[in-house]
Amino acid sequence: MSNIPVLLPTVPMPEYSYVPGKFPHPIRDPNGHSFGEARGEIVNFDPRRWRSCDAYVRGIDLFNHGFYWESHEAWEAVWNAAGREGTIADFTKGLIKLAAACVKAREGSAIGVARHATRARRLFDMLQPTSPRLMGLSTEELKNIAQKLVDGAESFINKRDDPVVRVHDLLLTPK
């Protein structure tokens, strides 16, 4: 993990990557890694200033380091701030679906991987013609990542119960 860039180095990674049924729920369980922490709301969200949106950047860091459920949660805050509709909301929803596909890989569900990754690919495919780059990321590259997850759904299944497992070597690299 140390070779993977970190965009928000001042924020430590959680103790484990949540997988339903395998680890304590991060928020609801008193033993969860984020129990009792205030969940921040994004104010004055501007997708053109994505670098200053900590939740979005944190989601990228978490995803790249194998904290898929946690990245989903970070991006859900962005999706809500984007109003849940429109180009940026659809883009963020695609990222959420990518993270959900990886959670399904940790759960051992190839069908779940393929289902969520297919939904992500469709969203990025829809956005790509008019928005080839959103919030620092290429929609074409995201579509390709989603397709790789669809094509290799069975191979991404992880049967280990390690606290953190990257289920693939795909990285989100904003520019």
N, C-alpha and C positions, 0 to 999 in steps of 0.2 A: 504493500500500500504506500510505502514511502516515496515511490517514484511517481505517484499520481499528484498532479498539481492541486493545491488548495487555494481557493479564491478568497476565503475568509479565514485566514490562519489564526485569528484571535479567538475563534469559537471552537472549543474542543468537540471531537466526535463523541457520540453516545457510547456507553459501555457495550451495547449490543444492538444488533439490527433486529427489530421486532418481527417475529413470525407468529401468527395466531396459533395458539395451542402449544407453542414451544418455549416461549419466554413470557415474563410478566408484561401485561399491557402497559405501555410507556406512560400513559396519562391516568388511567383509571386505577391501576394497581399501586398500592403504597410502595411496592418494591420496584416499580417502573422507573426507567432512567429519567423520565421527565415529570414524574409525579409532583404536583404542587407548583410547577412552574407556570407562570402566567403566559398565556398564548397571546402574542402580540397581534394587533390588527394593523393592517397596512393603511396608512393615510397618505393622501396626495400621491397616489400611484400614477406614475408616468412611464409607460413602457419604453419610451425613447431614452430614459435615464435608468435602464435596467441594472447597470453596475451599482447603483446606489440603493437598489431594492434588496435588502439583506435576505428576505425570505426566498426570493428567486435564486440568488447566488448561493445561498445555503442549500437550497434544493439540489443544485448542480453538484456541489461538494458532496452532499450526502449520497446522491445517486452514484457518482463516480467511485465512491469508497465502499459501496455495498450496503448502504443504509436505505433500502428501497421504500419501506413503509414510511420512514421518517421524511424522505424526499417528497413522497406523495403528500404528506401533511403540510410541508412547507409550501409546495406548489398549490395546494388547495387554498391557502390564504391568498395567493396571487390571483387564482381563478376568481375568488370572491371579490377581490379588489377590482378586478377587470369587469365585474358586473355579470359574470356567468354567461354572457352572450357576446357574439362578435368575434372578430379575428383574433385578438389577444386571448380571449377566453377559450376559443377553440384550440389555439396553440398550446395554452397551458393545460387544457384538458388532455391533449395528446401526450404531453409530458407525464401527466398523472397516470394515464393508461400505460405508458412505458414502465413506470415504476410499479404499477399494479401487476403487470406481466412478470416482472422480476420477483415480486412477492409470491406470486403463484409458483414460480420455479422453486423458491425456497420451501413452499408448502408441498411440492411434489406433484403439481397438477399441470401436465403438458397441455391439456385442453384449456385450462385457464391462461397459460402463457400465450397460446395461439389466439385465444379470443380477445384478450386485452391488447396484444400487439397488433392484431388486425384492426381493431378500432383506432389505435394510435396511427397506424399507417394510413387509414382512410382520412383521418383528420389532417395529417401532414400533406397527403396527396391533394386534398381539396385546397389547402392553403398555398401550396408550392407555386402554382402559376402566377398568382398576384403578389405573393409575399415570400420571395426566395430566402430571405433572412429576416428573422424576428428575434428581438431581444438577444442579439449576438450569436444565434444559432441558425445553421442552414436547415431549412425545412426539407431539402433534398437528402441531406445526411441523416436527419431524423427519420425520414421515411425509410431509408436504407437500413438503419438500426432496427426499426420496427419489423421490417421484412426479414432480417436475419433472425430475429426472435421467433417469427412465425415459422420460417423454414427449418429452424433447428430446435423447435419447442422441446422435443424429447431430450435433446442433448444438454439443454440448460438446466434440467432438473437436478437439484442438489439434495443428496440424501444425508448430508452431514448436519449435525446440530450445533456447529460452531457458532459463537456469538456474532460473528460477521463473516459472510461469505459473498464474494463477488461471483455472480453466476455467469458472467461473460467478461470479455476483455474490451467491450465497447465503452468509449468515453465520450462525454459531452464536452466539447471544446469551444467555448464562446470566443468570438473575435470582435 
